[in-house]
Every structure is written in structure tokens, then in C-alpha cells.
């Protein structure tokens, strides 16, 4: 350096004697100053960092980016918690995860523990002044009265046999069979044909009214409904749908 100072070629160009090496902060400051002065970096140079971000700040910025990203919409977690607090997503309780309108298994008993009422369909008919009913599953059909072939040595209630499309069907008068008055013979008279396991039987009645549905709660057992002197084997119960009780008959017992 002394020789360079003494040489005229280097006069005024020799660097000053260094006093000490620059620190890293000084080097970074000079580099940022050059970038700010360079037009290529105008408006893009990062600001001088003041301090490193904390982990909570990094987590908050990450959650904010996820909320703004459409890829995470409707699936992102809860909003970021304030800085200094952890972001916690509470799970939905299992009891609340089931919709209140969820379908109910029909095989599952009600919450009360009582089984649902069973509903059956009955054919309502009239014989004399009394209303009866027969379970519709045992009724094959209802036909108009036809000429009957009488049978010798049978009970008075047995009217004879009829030809039902080539099938021989015995016909009873329901009123006489139950020990009441015989069925009236007029334009409303019908023959109800019962069928079960290949056995058939015709019942002559005064009229056939309609088909009704009954639940178990609407049927009173025979022990609680002493309305007539019918054999317990033929008596299924009583249904009180109107002021006049309807006597339910057992079609299986009538057939056998």
C-alpha cells in the first residue's frame, strides 16, 4: 500500500487503509440500499425485516390463506384463533350427528316399548238385525244366491250344495247356524264363499256391507264382550265402530 501511495499511477485511486472488517448487518444494509437504487428492483425489494414472525403468526397466516383458497372452501377448519391462542376445532358430538328426521326401522319397537298395533281387514255383513264380520283373507268371493241341491240327513242350517264354476260348495245359513233367525231372502241376499287350505264353505247372509280395517286395540276379546250366546270357538271378539257392536267370527272354525 505504501508503494502504491508513492507511485504516481495510483495517486488518488488507492483505497484507504481499512480500519476494521464490515459486519454482516452492514453488508446486508449496503446490499438492500443497492437494490433500492437499482431500477430493476424498484417496487419489488422487500422491506427490511424488523423481527422474525412468531409460530402463532405463521399459523394464523396459513389458516387465512386456506380460508381464501377455493380448494379448501366448505372443508376448511375453524377460523384462525387470535394470535397467542391455539386454533381448536371441536368435534360434533355423536348424539347430535344424527338428523332428527332420520328414518326409523319398521322392525324396531317404539321408544315406549309397546309394539305397534297390527291392522287387519274385515268383510262386514249383516244377518237379520245383527252385524258380523269375517277376516277378509279367508273370503274367496261373494256371489248371488243360486239354486241349491238339498242334502238329506243334515242339520237345518245346511241348505245344500251349489255348483260354483264346477266346484261343489256346501252352503250354510249363517243365522240358523249361530242360533238366531234365518237370513232374509231379497235382492240384498248374498252367499259369502270362505276358503282355507283347499276347503270351501258358502254362508248365506242377509247383506254384505263393506270392508273395514281394525287394529288390535279396537277388538275386545270374547271374555269382555258378552253380547250373544255364540260358541267361543266361533267368536273372535267385538268391535264397536258404531252404536251397534260388530261381532267378529272365526272363519277357520266355520270351515271345519
Order of alpha helices (4+ residues) and beta strands (2+ residues): alpha-alpha-alpha-beta-beta-beta-beta-beta-alpha-beta-beta-beta-beta-beta-beta-alpha
